[in-house]
Amino acid sequence: MVTVLLWVGIVLAIVVMVAGVLACLLGLPGSVAVLVVSFALSASTQWERPPAWMLLLFLALTVLAETGDNALSAWGTKRYGGSARGAVWALIGGLLGAVLFGWVGPLIGGLGGPVGSVIGAVIAPLAGGMLGGYLGGYWYELRQGRPDEEARRAGWGAFLGRAAGSLLKTVIAAVMAGLTLWMLFRAGGPFGE
């Protein structure tokens, strides 16, 4: 019975970590989910797998991922001529786009079967976040009386910043999840030895 519960816990941990990595594509705090699972798995192994020093590193990486995501989006907007408030609207637009496309994408993708659903669940929110970021930055700058060309440049900066931020966050979460699983299984069996 203990072995079954152990494996159920491991499978659940893997599912949550994969969901956390995918959530990063949406601009959501998926790296936090990976961090929480890493802490839980470490606690279940008397803080050996992964060790406490690695958890501290993961905590720092999570802070970097979550702040870096927003900072890159704002930086992209400002780099391409947008205002600070334009950067905020790009962030809001990106979140709204990711959520909207996150609901619609899998439904439409479901028409393509299981593979279509997975593609819809990953690609659609990412595209929605980028499109929403562009439209949010563009809309705000246009409302402030900026010429259309300047507003488009600011929107493009938001798009690029959002893409870079999502990529940064996703890579960090994937590395954390991979290291956690490697530490967990490194000696051959569940929880090693």
C-alpha positions as CSV (number, residue, x, y, z in Angstrom):
1,M,0.0,0.0,0.0
2,V,2.8,2.4,0.9
3,T,4.4,1.7,-2.5
4,V,1.2,2.6,-4.3
5,L,0.8,5.8,-2.4
6,L,4.5,6.6,-3.0
7,W,4.0,6.2,-6.8
8,V,0.8,8.1,-6.8
9,G,2.6,11.0,-5.0
10,I,5.4,10.9,-7.5
11,V,3.1,10.9,-10.5
12,L,1.1,13.8,-9.0
13,A,4.3,15.7,-8.4
14,I,5.4,15.2,-12.0
15,V,1.9,16.3,-13.3
16,V,2.0,19.5,-11.2
17,M,5.5,20.3,-12.3
18,V,4.7,19.8,-16.0
19,A,1.5,22.0,-15.5
20,G,3.7,24.6,-13.8
21,V,6.1,24.7,-16.7
22,L,3.2,25.0,-19.2
23,A,1.6,27.7,-17.1
24,C,4.8,29.8,-17.5
25,L,4.0,29.9,-21.2
26,L,0.8,31.7,-20.2
27,G,2.6,34.2,-18.1
28,L,1.2,32.6,-15.0
29,P,3.4,31.9,-11.9
30,G,4.1,28.3,-12.8
31,S,7.7,28.4,-11.4
32,V,6.1,28.8,-8.0
33,A,4.2,25.5,-8.5
34,V,7.5,23.8,-9.4
35,L,9.2,25.3,-6.3
36,V,6.4,24.1,-4.0
37,V,6.6,20.6,-5.4
38,S,10.4,20.6,-5.0
39,F,10.0,21.6,-1.4
40,A,7.4,18.9,-0.8
41,L,9.6,16.2,-2.4
42,S,12.7,17.3,-0.5
43,A,10.7,17.3,2.8
44,S,9.6,13.7,2.0
45,T,13.3,12.7,1.7
46,Q,14.5,14.3,4.9
47,W,15.7,17.3,2.8
48,E,18.1,15.2,0.8
49,R,16.6,15.1,-2.6
50,P,16.9,17.9,-3.7
51,P,19.1,19.2,-0.9
52,A,18.4,22.4,1.1
53,W,21.0,24.4,-0.8
54,M,19.3,23.5,-4.1
55,L,16.0,24.7,-2.7
56,L,17.5,28.0,-1.8
57,L,18.8,28.3,-5.4
58,F,15.3,27.4,-6.7
59,L,13.8,30.1,-4.5
60,A,16.2,32.7,-6.0
61,L,15.5,31.4,-9.6
62,T,11.7,31.6,-8.9
63,V,12.0,35.2,-7.8
64,L,14.1,35.9,-10.9
65,A,11.6,34.2,-13.2
66,E,8.6,36.0,-11.8
67,T,10.1,39.4,-11.7
68,G,12.1,38.9,-14.9
69,D,8.9,38.0,-16.9
70,N,7.2,41.3,-16.0
71,A,10.4,43.4,-16.3
72,L,11.2,42.1,-19.8
73,S,7.6,42.9,-21.0
74,A,7.9,46.4,-19.6
75,W,11.4,46.9,-20.9
76,G,10.3,45.8,-24.4
77,T,7.5,48.4,-24.4
78,K,9.7,51.2,-23.2
79,R,12.6,50.1,-25.4
80,Y,10.4,50.6,-28.5
81,G,9.1,54.0,-27.4
82,G,6.2,53.2,-25.1
83,S,5.5,54.8,-21.8
84,A,5.5,53.2,-18.4
85,R,1.7,53.1,-18.4
86,G,1.8,51.6,-21.8
87,A,4.0,48.8,-20.4
88,V,1.4,48.2,-17.7
89,W,-1.4,48.0,-20.3
90,A,0.8,45.6,-22.4
91,L,1.1,43.4,-19.3
92,I,-2.7,43.5,-18.7
93,G,-3.4,42.8,-22.3
94,G,-1.0,39.9,-22.3
95,L,-2.6,38.3,-19.3
96,L,-6.1,38.8,-20.7
97,G,-5.0,37.4,-24.1
98,A,-3.4,34.3,-22.5
99,V,-6.5,33.6,-20.4
100,L,-8.9,34.1,-23.2
101,F,-6.9,32.0,-25.7
102,G,-6.1,29.5,-22.9
103,W,-9.8,28.7,-22.7
104,V,-10.6,28.8,-26.4
105,G,-7.5,27.1,-27.7
106,P,-8.0,23.6,-26.3
107,L,-11.6,23.6,-27.3
108,I,-10.8,24.4,-30.9
109,G,-7.7,22.2,-30.8
110,G,-9.9,19.4,-29.5
111,L,-11.3,19.1,-33.0
112,G,-7.9,17.8,-34.0
113,G,-8.0,15.0,-31.4
114,P,-5.7,14.6,-28.4
115,V,-2.7,16.1,-30.3
116,G,-4.8,19.1,-31.3
117,S,-5.9,19.6,-27.7
118,V,-2.3,19.6,-26.5
119,I,-1.2,22.0,-29.2
120,G,-4.3,24.2,-28.5
121,A,-3.5,24.2,-24.8
122,V,0.1,25.3,-25.3
123,I,0.3,27.4,-28.5
124,A,-3.0,29.2,-28.2
125,P,-2.3,30.8,-24.7
126,L,1.2,31.7,-25.8
127,A,0.0,33.4,-28.9
128,G,-2.9,35.0,-27.0
129,G,-0.5,36.5,-24.4
130,M,1.7,37.9,-27.1
131,L,-1.2,39.3,-29.2
132,G,-2.8,40.7,-26.0
133,G,0.5,42.4,-25.0
134,Y,0.8,43.9,-28.4
135,L,-2.8,45.2,-28.4
136,G,-2.6,46.5,-24.8
137,G,0.5,48.5,-25.5
138,Y,-0.7,49.7,-28.9
139,W,-4.2,50.6,-27.6
140,Y,-2.8,52.6,-24.6
141,E,-0.3,54.6,-26.6
142,L,-2.9,55.3,-29.4
143,R,-5.3,56.6,-26.7
144,Q,-2.7,59.0,-25.4
145,G,-2.6,60.7,-28.8
146,R,0.6,59.1,-30.1
147,P,0.9,58.6,-33.8
148,D,-0.1,55.2,-35.2
149,E,3.4,54.3,-36.1
150,E,4.7,55.0,-32.6
151,A,1.9,53.1,-31.0
152,R,2.6,50.1,-33.2
153,R,6.3,50.2,-32.2
154,A,5.4,50.3,-28.6
155,G,3.0,47.3,-29.1
156,W,5.7,45.4,-31.0
157,G,8.1,46.0,-28.1
158,A,5.5,44.7,-25.7
159,F,5.1,41.6,-27.9
160,L,8.8,40.9,-28.0
161,G,9.2,41.6,-24.3
162,R,6.3,39.2,-23.5
163,A,7.8,36.5,-25.6
164,A,11.3,36.9,-24.0
165,G,9.7,36.9,-20.5
166,S,7.7,33.8,-21.1
167,L,10.7,32.0,-22.6
168,L,12.8,33.0,-19.6
169,K,10.2,31.9,-17.1
170,T,9.6,28.6,-18.9
171,V,13.3,27.7,-19.2
172,I,13.8,28.4,-15.5
173,A,10.8,26.3,-14.4
174,A,11.8,23.5,-16.7
175,V,15.4,23.5,-15.4
176,M,14.1,23.4,-11.8
177,A,11.7,20.6,-12.6
178,G,14.4,18.6,-14.4
179,L,16.9,19.0,-11.6
180,T,14.3,18.0,-9.0
181,L,13.4,14.8,-10.8
182,W,17.0,14.0,-11.5
183,M,17.9,14.4,-7.8
184,L,14.8,12.3,-6.9
185,F,15.7,9.4,-9.2
186,R,19.5,9.7,-9.6
187,A,20.4,6.5,-7.7
188,G,18.1,4.2,-9.6
189,G,14.8,3.9,-7.9
190,P,12.1,6.0,-6.4
191,F,13.9,8.3,-4.1
192,G,17.2,6.7,-5.1
193,E,18.9,3.8,-3.3
